[in-house]
Amino acid sequence: MKRRNLISPLVLLSGLLFVMFMISCGKDGATGPAGPAGPAGDSSSGTVIYSDWLDVPYKPDTIHNSNGSIDTIGFYAIIDAPKLTQALLSTADVKVYINTNKASDPVIYPLPYNARSGIYINVTAYTQKIQLYSNADVGTTLANDGTKYQQYRYMIVPGNTEARSAAPVNWSDYAEVKAYLGLKD
């Protein structure tokens, strides 16, 4: 049996309709007048708030044993973040970074940080403060030549638009879907 490669009439008709549609979409009239200007938006909306590279000292987190000895169970640091409000905690993304090298040759890691060596740094944000907790003293250090290592920076990225809620919609009910998507007849 001889095999034939024919273009199906449906494919041919679809292509013809597409070409006719594209031709009919030419510019028909003059551009209308511009509409009125909308209200000014919140100037702080969408503005990323960030700190300089900060020197962050860690303090030992200790427990007092019944025999009178003191054990260090970790290390913590508190970073002041005066612009971190309760409202931003509810809507923004708070990020913290560590530069493990010098400023002129940065090696930057996002926190939380978990190294293969077992060192970790965790982050907790609350109103006007960011707390760091680690199993090692990973505070800013100063080399003999005055070079600083292990500096920290935070960024607060405010949310601009709340995501659409995932309200249950009966996708089989045309009227409900139309209302949910804001469609016109």
N, C-alpha and C positions, 0 to 999 in steps of 0.2 A: 504494500500500500504506500502510496506516495504521500509524504507529509507536506502540508502547506502552512505557511505562516501568513495568516491574514489578520489584518487589524479588525477587531470586532466593530460592528456598526455602532455599538454603544460608546466605545472609546472614541471613535471618530466624531460622533455627535457631541459628546462631552467637550472634546477639544474645540470644535467649531463654536459651541455656545460660550466657552471661555474666551475665545478670541473676540467674539462679538461683544461680550461684556466689557472687555478691556478697551475696545474701540469706543464704546458708548460712554466711557468714564472720562471723556475729555473735559476740559474746562469750558463751562457753559456761560458763565456770567461774570460780571465784575465783582470784586471783593466788597463785601458790605462794610459799614462803619464799625469801628472798634467799640466794644462794650465798655461800660463804666468800670473803673478800677475797683478791685476788691479791697476789703479792709486789710490793714497791715497785720502781719503775723507776729507772733511772739518772737522777739529777737534772740531769746536764749534757747528756743526750741531747736534741737539738732546741733547745738554747739557743744563740742567735746571739751570737757574740763579736764585739764591735766596738770600735774605737778612738774617741777624741775626734777632733776636727778637728786635724790635726797640721801643724806648720810643717816643711816638707821642703826642705832645701837640696840642690841638684844640684851635682855636680862634673864638670869636663870630662873626657871620655874622649879621651886624646891618643895620638898615635904620634910616635916620634922618627925623623925622616928621616935618610938617609945624609949629607946636606949640613949636618946639625946643626940644622936647623929643626924646629919642633914644630907638628904640625897637630892641631886639635881635630876629631874625627870624630863626636862626639855628647856627650851628657850623661847621667849616671846618678845615682841616689839609692838609698839603702838605708834601709828602714823596719824598725825592730825590732818583731817580733810574737812576744813571748815565749810565747804560748799556742798558736802554730802548730806542732804536734807532727808527727812522722812519721806517726802514726796518722791525724791530721786531713788531712794532705796526700793520704792514700789514700782518704779517704771524704767530705771536706767540699768545699764550693764556696767559693773565696776570691775576694772581690770587692774592687775598689779604686775609689774615686770621687774626683774633683777638683771643688772649688768654685771656679770661675773668677772669682767675684765676692766681695763682702764677706759676712760672716756674717749681717748684718741683711737682706740682699737676695740670697740664694743663687741661683746658676746652676750646677747640678750635672750633671756628665757621668760616665758609667761608663767605666772603662778596660778594654781598650785604647781609645785615642782616636786618631782620624784626622780632622784638620780639612781643609776645602777649601783652606786656606792652605798645606797640605803638612806642617804640624806633626803629629807623632805621638808618642804615649806608649805604650810596651808594658810589660807586667807579667810578672814571673817570681816565683813563690813557692817557697821552700824552707824547711827547718826553722828556725823562729824568725825568719825574715827575709822581706821582700818587696822585690824590686829593681824599680825603675822605670828605663826607658831611653827617651831622647828625642833628637830631632835639634835641640832648642832648649833653652835653660835655662828650664825651666818650674817652677822652685822657688818657694816661698812668697816673696812680696814684701811690703814694708811701705811704704805711701803716706806722704806728708809729715804727714798728720793722724793717723798711727798705725794706720790701717785695714790689715788683712791681706788679701791676695788669693792665690789659688792654694793653698789648704790642701787636705790629703788626708785621707781616712778609709778604713780597711779594715773589711771584715766577713768573718767566717768562719762559714759556715752548715754545721754538722755534718749528716751524713746520719743519718736515723733508722732506715730499713729498707732493706736491700739489695734491689734489684729481683730479681724471679724470673729465674733464668737461662733463656736461650733454648735449653734442651736440645732436641735433635731428637726430635720425637714423630711417630710414624706415625699420622696422624689417621684412617687407614682401619682401624686395628686397635682395636676397641672396648675390649679389655682394657687395652691400653697407654694409651689416652686416659683411661679410668676411673682407672687408677693415677696418671697424671700430674696429673689434676684432683682427686684424692682423693675420688672419688664412691663412694657405697655402692650396693648393688644395689637 
